[in-house]
Amino acid sequence: MSSKASSKEKKSGLGKKLFRRGSVRSVGSFMSRVLKTLSTLSHFGSELQPPEGEKDDGGFAAFKNEGKGSVASDDSDCGGFLSRDKVPGVAGLKNHGNTCFMNAILQCLSNTELFAEYLALEQFRGQTEEEDKPKANGVPRKEKGEVTEQLAGLVRALWTFEYTPQQSREFKSAVAKRAMQYRGNAQHDAQEFLLWLLDRVHEDLNNMGHNRPSIKPPIEEDDGALEGPSPPLSAGSFVQELFQAQYRSSLTCPHCQKQSNTFDPFLCISLPIPLPHTRPLYVTVVYQGKYSHCMRIGVAVPLNSTVSRLREAVSRETKIPPDQFVLTEMYYDGFHRSFCDDDDDLDIIQESDSIFAFETPETFKLESLRSKRGSLLANLNQNNLKFGNDSSRTPSFMQGAVNPASPNKNAGADKMILLICNRACIGHQGRRFGLPFVLYMERTVTWDVLQKAILEKMHHLLRQGVYIQVGPFSLRVVGVVGITYLLPQEEFPLCHPTVERAYKSCGAGGPPHVKIVVEWDKETKDYLFGHTEEEYIPDAESVYLHREQHHQPQACTLAQCFQLYTKEEQLAPDDAWRCPHCKQLQQGRIKLSLWTLPDVLILHLKRFRQEGDRRVKMQNMVHFPLVGMDMAPHMVKRSQSSWSLPSHWSPWRRPYGLGRNPDDYLYDLYAVCNHHGNMHGGHYTAYCKNSIDGQWYCFDDSEVQPMADEDVCQQTAYILFYQRRATIPSWSANSSVAGSTSSSLCEHWVNRLPGSKPPSLASGASSRRTSLASLAESMEFPGDRSEDDGEKRVYGAYYSAWFSILCLVYYVHILYFLYLSQCFFVILGACGT
Ligand SMILES: [Zn+2]
């Protein structure tokens, strides 16, 4: 390898970083700990105490357990040592340019205990292959199993402190060789990569000939209603053995109630995240009144609903009857869309849209309203409008108002609702000013009366002492094709055919109305109203409420995701299926359920989904259990007789209580792949629980930090890795059965790596930590070594030293035992008297 020299340099640099303690000093330190432990024990009598924090470990103590006690339970006799040292498996991976998706998955797999053991101990290698294996330094990777070989080497390196960036680079290029999509430095989906990698390893294992022939299950499931799956035809692999199980999709005919089942394998369950049920919309309500009065309110509308639901929500919030307001859209330049069909899909309205609800007069209040307006008009005429001294302008507006020439006879029957906004125009550019308002006018109203009514609504904006001439503005009718203006020359402007057309074109939602933009030329507007702009509209409490409620991503539980996954759904009419019993098309009910469970259960949260033509990420918090997830509720309910049948049949599987053991459905979390960010930019990290010290670590490319258990469940969680409690190996710190005992931890696969310790000590009670320590110390040894013979040389140099240490440890134990038994006799003696 050309980069051998540089990689060696890096390696030694890395080694220095990983092991800051000299090997000799380490031995001394260990000895001093043993002695301290002894003195502590003698001091505290029979109470077992872990050694207190020590001053002499050269800052090493800071490495882990910062402010948390989860590992403090590590009070076994070989416990105190590693808790202050580097832990195998806790090593970062270099980012080779957007490879965080790869790194996060590698860390999750490296902490998949049985998989890591299988890979690192190269259990995939057949006996004959072992012999064929060249002893050369550079391991010639067989082309056919290159990805698996690289993966195995990488996992092994992570657990033996041998990792160099060169290894992950080689792994990446092996992957790229096999899959076009992983060439280059693009970001990829971690779940897709995980599935690709598992599939690749499965293929590699089969190619290596280390698969086992598929055999028939020992007992056929034969349960009338529940047909069991047919055994797989292809050969299995360790990947399938560990990760694969089956789900059942059942179709039930609504007519004959007969059920048809199909069974499919899965390596990973993609769980849907329940969508929030509502979303917020913000609506500016234009209230009726003498002057325009507006308030912005917030409402929650159901997802996938219609405009009628928005109408109901606004009505509930404002107490305005649902048929007594018009929904429309307005921006700075005037009216935009109208929402006049209550059956329209509400998806046409987005949260950011500026929606207005114009309160309209009640029909039965018509008469009183008219009289009220009449009195207001009189009031307006007498007091409010002060016309300037500019006598050159004809006060025809006044005349028109004084002389109501309009034929008002059949007024109540023929009135029209007008939604009005003001716009100051320069050329074609216009900007709304003041507040929009509603007028309720007789159709046969004259221009003068209409003008007066409009000005009345704007009176509070008028500058003092200005003079208004007839037709200071033009009226533009909205909602018809082309631009139509009503001019002061019109005798009855609201009788104009365009108005009639606009009025009739209103949909059924809300009362019929006509939208009119009062257009002022900029000069006139400035003269009459000064620099009035769009008016301030206050927000109601409900705006803050809904903003707060909906902008926090909604939370759910993993169990709810499972419920959604296994929820029975009716087929759409287009998807109708031919029932084999009725022999005709039926809209069957389809339901997914889990038929079997794998030992390692990978759950993928479907955070990315298609929304129209864009992909969005759901940032919802999904609460998931760290320990004891019970999968039983999500399994196919089987008849009593079938419980006794093995749910798995596998030539590899260890027997672990067939069917009836409730632990079969209990799972503990050991790794999480997180996705941070959104569709535009993201980053992957992994949280993994170490099988030696039982501590959670955050793996962020090359950075690794210990983390608290309570920080593991985050809304970034993307892929969850659970392992069946009943199959957690006893050597694992995660094992609830025997993990806490030192003798079982001494069986950890790391100890079984070639050359990691003398076999004669394998069952030694306190050899777990020491052999791990020896592994660590070996890294201190200067000089590179090959995978095979180098190790033995290195370890050989240490065996004698370690052996004497172990002898001392045993000696300490014997002393301690003697001390305890002495205490025991003393107590006995005390009881006797
Ligand atoms: Zn049927």
Boltz pocket constraint, residues with backbone or C-beta under 6 A from the ligand:
constraints:
  - pocket:
      binder: B
      contacts: [[A, 253], [A, 254], [A, 255], [A, 256], [A, 257], [A, 258], [A, 579], [A, 580], [A, 581], [A, 582], [A, 583], [A, 586]]
      max_distance: 6.0
